[in-house]
Amino acid sequence: MSNIEKYQESRIMALDVEVSRLERAMQVNLGSGGLSTSMMPKVVVPAGGSTAWQVPTVQGEKNMDALVGVIVFSQPAKAYYSIAYEDAGANKTPPNCSSMDGLVGVGTPGGQCFKCPMNQYGSALRGKGKACADLRLLFVLGQDSILPMMVKLPPTSVKHVDTYLARLAGTLDAYTDVITAITLRKDRNEAGVSYSEAQFTMVRRLTDQEATVVEYFHNLVKSLVVAQNDLGDAVQAEQLGQEGH
């Protein structure tokens, strides 16, 4: 059995539920406050070149060779640290400046990202990259919960998701129209340090019924992300697998 065939057999829990049941479960369990991104399981690209995801579940963390699900929302982000990423991660330092839309930064230096000198290649304290990292937050309906998980991609994986999304556009598929498998590949940077990169493969297109559920979550997550004032712990350096930057 090929990997695609194996992934096609994966059950995405939320896709089997009617929207009315989803709304009732949200209301009963979460009350008037509703869902927030802080409640969603957080999944990060692992350090050291690992090819296994660690996914939080109600039974504890689960190792998975692939995240199989539907991307319901993709959010570009940026994070700038005045010290090197490795040092920021070791000290669990919050970013000096961050942007939840990749356009306007909040903090120091703040302001329009495209004008910022920290957003230019060659500005990194180490290496040839940018001092301000391009990140991506993917909200994915997976196999173990009806709630989306937040998958945090570091700069070394952003190029791969962008390529995948462009290929989907080439076949007139939105990322919300398909089930995607996200795997990990080990690579090394110029200094010989191993790191992990996310890889993306389309598994299949959704049925009309499944698309209705995904549209509900797309609108829900989009409203939550837009309502946030900052990214909070979503851009903590120790969670971003910066070895490849």
N, C-alpha and C positions, 0 to 999 in steps of 0.2 A: 504494500500500500504506500503510495506517495504521500509526502507531507500535505499537499493540497487536499487529497482525498481524506486524510486524517482530520484536517482542520474543518472540512465540510461536514463532518459528523459531530462537531462541537455544538453543544446546546447553549445558546445565548439566552439566559434566564428571562430577561425583560421582554424579549421578542414574542414570548408565548403568552403574555398577559394583556388583557384589554386595557385601554387607556383609562376607562372609568374605574377599574380596580386599582390601577396605579395611583390615580388621584385620591381615592379613598384611603389607601395605605399611607400615603404622604400626610394626609390630613389627620388621621387617627394617631399615627405614631409621632409626628413632628409638630402638630398643633399649628397655632396661628403664625409662629415664627418661620415655619417651613424649612426647606432644605437650604444649606449653605455649602460652599465649596470646602470649608474646613471639616465637614462631616464625611467627605468622600475619601475612600481609601487612596493613599498616596503610593505610587509606584515609581521608582527611579531607575535609571540606567546604572547597573552595578559598577563598582570600581574593580580595577585590576584585570580587566579583560574577561570577566565571567560571562558565560553564555546562558545563564539561567536567571530568569526573573524571580524576584521574591514578592509575592502578592499577598496582602493582608486578607484573611478570611475570618469568619466567626470561630473557626477552629484553630486559628493562629496563622502564621506565615506559611505559604505554600510555594514550593519551587516549581516553576513552569518553564518549559523550553520555548513557549510562544504565548503571547497575549492574543487571543482570538476574540474579536468582537467588532462593534461598530463605533467608529469615531463620530460622536455626535456634535463635537465642537473642537475647533483648533484655534488656540490663542497665542499669537506671538508675544514675546516679552523680552525684556532686557534687564541686565543687572550689572552694576559697576561697583568694584571694590577698590579702595585706595591702596590695598596691599595685595600681594599675589594670591590667586585662588587657593593654592595649596595651604597658605598660612591662614586665610580666611576660613577654610574648611576645618582646619585643626582647632581653631578657636571658636568655631560656630558663630562667626561674625555676621551680622546682617549686612546687606549691601548699603553702601553710602548713597546710592541712587538706583532706582528701579523704575521700570515702565511696564504697565500692564497691557499696553497696546503697541509697543515698539515705536511710538511716535513722540510721546512727551514723557520726560523723566521727572520723577518726584524725589527730591533729596538734594544732595550736593554732588555734581554741579546743577542738575535739574535743567528744565527747559526743553527745547526742540532737539530730538535725538540726532537728526540728520546733520545739524550744525555742530554738534558736540565733538571736540577733539578726542574725547575718550572713545568715540564711536568710529575712529579711523584705524585702518590696518597699520601696524607698526607702533601703536600706542601701548600695547601690553608691556607689563614690567618684565615678563619673560617670554621669549619667543617672538614670532612675527605677527601675532594676531592682534585683536582689538582689546583694549582695556575693559570695554563694556561688552559683555557677552550677549550674543543673540541666542535666545532660548525659545522653547516651544512647549506649551501645555496642551496636551491632548486629553480630552474627556471621552472615555471609552466605556461602552456597555459591554461587560465581560460575562464570564461563565458562572461566577459565584455570587452575584448579587444583582438585584434590579437597579441598584444605584450605580451611576457611572463612577469609574475610578479616574483619578487624575494622574496621567503619565507625564513625567517631567523629562524633557529631552535637553541635553547639553548641546553646545555649539557643534560638536562633532557629529551629532545625529540630525541636526536641523536640515542639513543639505540633503539627506536621504528622504526625509518626509516631504520636502519640497519637490524633489524629483518624482516621488510616488504620486503626489497630488497633481502634478503636471501631466503625468501619464494617464491618470484617471480622467482629467479634463479632455485629453485627446480622444477618449472613447465616449465622451459626453456623459460620464458618470461623476456625480458629486461624491465626496467622501462619505456623506450620510446615506448614500444609495447602496453601499456594499458592506460586506463583512471583510475585515482586514486581519491578516495575521502579522504580528510584529515580533520578529525574532532578534537575536543578538549575534554579532560577529566580533571576534577578537581582532584587534589591530595594534600597531605600535606607532608612537610618534617619533620625531627626529631624534629625540634623546633616548630612544629605546624603551620607553615606558609603555607597558601594555594598557590598553583601555578597550571599552566595549562600544560598539556602534549599533544603533537600531536599524533594522532592515524591514521593509514593508512589502507585503504581497496581497493582492486581491484574492479572496477565497470564492466568493460568489456574490451575485446581486440579490437584493432583498425582494421579498414578495410585497404586494400592495399592502397587506395587513401589517407586515413588519415595518414598512415605511411609515405607517401612521404612528406607531409607537415611537420610532426614532424622531419623527417631527416633533412630537410632544417633548422629548428630552432635549432636542436641539434648542427649542424655544426657551425651555426652562433654564438650561445651563447658560445660554447666551444672556438671559436677563440677570442671572446671578453674577456672572463675570463683569458685566457692564456696571452693576450696582456697587462692586467693590471699589474701595479707594486706593488700595495697594495690593501687592501680591503676597504680603506676609511671608510665611515660611516656605512658600512655593519657590522662592529663589535663594534659599539658604545654600551657601557654597558647598557644605559638606554633603549635600544631597544631590549634587549635579554631575558627579563623575567627570571632573574637569581634566583628567589626565591627558586627554587628547587635545586640549586647547593650546 
